[in-house]
Amino acid sequence: MGEELTLEEYFSGLEEIIEKMQDTEVSLEDSFALYEQGMKMLKNCNQKIDAVEKKMLKMNVKIKNTC
């Protein structure tokens, strides 16, 4: 994952990982690798959401100060 994904792309990737992990044919080692990949994606999602939330809070402060 060299370039930054959108939240939608992260969510789609997480759904794929969940589907793969629910497959009974997946080995334990593969399950751990998928889990690790999913946790990294989830961390990136949280960071993106936090960044958007901070921007929204700054915009709200600006709006309140101009009114």
C-alpha atoms as one frame of an Amber mdcrd trajectory, in Angstrom:
protein
   0.000   0.000   0.000   2.236   2.754  -1.267  -0.382   5.427  -1.812  -3.047
   6.549   0.620  -6.388   4.770   0.339  -9.787   6.353   0.837 -11.961   5.329
   3.766 -14.211   3.453   1.353 -11.224   1.486   0.031 -10.136   0.663   3.574
 -13.644  -0.511   4.472 -13.807  -2.645   1.347 -10.421  -4.169   2.163 -11.524
  -4.906   5.720 -14.656  -6.632   4.419 -12.505  -8.808   2.154 -10.259  -9.736
   5.072 -13.259 -10.668   7.208 -14.632 -12.869   4.427 -11.274 -14.616   4.030
 -10.957 -15.164   7.788 -14.440 -16.712   7.924 -13.356 -19.316   5.377 -12.719
 -22.572   7.248  -9.981 -23.491   4.753  -7.694 -20.633   5.882  -4.680 -21.840
   7.847  -3.907 -20.502  11.297  -0.807 -18.730   9.976  -2.813 -17.082   7.207
  -5.456 -16.063   9.751  -2.803 -14.327  11.853  -1.420 -12.550   8.768  -4.918
 -11.430   7.759  -5.604 -10.265  11.315  -2.395  -8.213  11.337  -3.221  -6.697
   7.946  -6.742  -5.867   9.127  -5.496  -4.208  12.297  -3.120  -2.019  10.278
  -5.967  -1.028   7.979  -8.197  -0.281  10.957  -5.487   1.915  12.486  -5.222
   3.855   9.210  -9.023   4.260   9.122  -9.023   5.637  12.645  -6.252   8.103
  11.776  -8.179   9.326   8.719 -11.378   9.712  10.737  -9.506  11.587  13.481
  -8.000  13.955  10.908 -11.418  14.689   9.397 -12.893  15.245  12.854 -10.142
  17.748  13.713 -10.746  19.643  10.454 -14.464  19.801  11.201 -13.830  21.114
  14.705 -11.532  23.836  13.300 -14.190  24.787  10.742 -16.825  25.026  13.478
 -14.588  27.326  15.510 -14.001  29.543  12.465 -17.715  29.700  11.734 -18.545
  30.590  15.321 -15.896  33.318  15.348 -17.203  34.922  12.158 -20.839  35.056
  13.294
